[in-house]
Every structure is written in structure tokens, then in C-alpha cells.
């Protein structure tokens, strides 16, 4: 069995933690900008947008906590580490999106029933645009880093922020059209449509998080990489059974059952097992591999 180096693992967690601090800072700034836009204009669309940014802040704080938990090494109670804490963060974030969407839909329906004129829409548009540009930049950074380091927490937060960007884009369009046409009902209609779209995003996040908590296998792309790395053993007379794999946050586990000719020595079998571990680690760096050797042919006990 091979395991990733602890110092390198700690450095990686510290890197991810710093990026989540960036998300927290961005959420604080965008809340201020969007709340200002809502106060200045009286728009329910801007208010809904500010509410979602509030959810972003709560989710980012939860993500910070989960990253610290996930960074803890394996112990007597958690032999495989604490990597799944990141799925809990993504689960909470998906649930928070649902809460924000429900609040947005409720507020939009209320304003749709009682339309109200907007004031100073130009200032509101400027403030919300600045917040959207900031969220877009942070979202792209978090998603890129999350995929590079296989962090469900950063990927979920990046997707959440991108949802916020689309929310803001819809709201900005709605407020602009209200200012041009004077049709005040358009403000809550746009906010309502955005709220429904956010519900879809929340569902996708929850589905992915639940799958991870249920010990899902590695993605198909990783499985193909493993098959290619281990295919050469067939030429050596070694049979590799279908692999069993588990993805736990950023951690990957591979269980290999290799059948060798029964005439091979224990030393030769052990060498093959070590080589399999090395090949898996080369194909998917940082993977923990467990190899079980089976002999091919009759067995006897003496």
C-alpha cells in the first residue's frame, strides 16, 4: 500500500484554504455592493441577488471548516482520513442554494402581486455589475484550482459563484428593461425565473455530494487511465480482476486483485504487487493502492 507524503498533502490543503479565504472575501464585498444596489433602487431583483450572496458567504465559511477537517491525517477512528468532510461542505452548499432560491421565489411573487417603481436604476446597475465581475473572476479561479487539485469543496463553491453570476446577469437585464420600458412587473418576473434556475443548480450539487458520500467509484476517465497502466501485466501471465475503486474527497483508493502463476515465489509475487502500486501512483498520483495476490492453480496446505 502506498500513501501520499504528509508534508505535500498539508501544503496542498493550505493552498486550498487560502483560495477559500478568497471566496469569503469576495462574498463580503459582493454582499455590500448588491445590498447597496437593492437599497438605492428598491428592486426585488437586486435584493434577491444580495440574498444569494449571503448564502455564498455562509457556504464559504462552511467550506473553510470542512477543508480544515479534511486536512486531518488518518487516526484510530478514521483509518482512511477525513476526506469526505469536503462532500459534507458541498452538501451544505447545495442545501443553502435551495434555501436562497425559495426565498427569492417567495419575494418575487410578493412583489409581482404588488409592483413598485424603481429609483436610481443606473447606480444599482453599476454596483451590481461590479459585483458580478468580481464573482466571475473568483468563480473561474476556484473552479480551475478545484479541478486541478480534485477538491469537491472548491469546485462546488466555484459553481455556486457562477450561478450567482448568471443570477446577476438576469437581474441586470431585467432592471435595464424596467428602466427602459417602465414595466415594473418585469423586475419580479426576472427574479422569479432566476430563482427557479438556481433550484436546478442546487439539485445537481446535492446529487453529486450524496454520490460521493456513498463511496462512489472513480470517474470513467480515471478508470480508463488505470486500465491502460495495468494492461501490460497480461503479457507477464498476471490476471487483473475488475478493479474496485473509491473516491473520497480528493483521496482515491484502488483495490487490485492479481492472479499470478502458482509456481511463482513469494518474493516474485511481492515484487509484482509493489510494481502495481508504483504504476497506479504514476497514473493517478497520490492514490492509495491495496493489492491482493491470488495463485493460479490448485492449492494445498501442508
Secondary structure, 3 states (H helix, E strand, C coil): CCCCCHHHHHHHHHHHHHHHHHHHHHHHHHHHHHHHHHHHHCCHHHHHHHHHHHHHHHHHHHHHHHHHHHCCCCCCCCCCCCCCHHHHHHHHHHHHHHHHHHHHHHHHHHHHHCCCCCCCHHHHHHHHHHHHHHHHHHHHHHHHHHHHCCCHHHHHHHHHHHHHHHHHHHHHHHHHHHHHHCCCHHHHHHHHHHHHHHHHHHHHHHHHHHHHHCCCCCCHHHHHHHHHHHHHHHHHCCEECCCEEEEECCEEEEEEEEEEECCCCHHHHHHHHHHHHHHHHHHCCCCEEEEEEEEECCCCCC
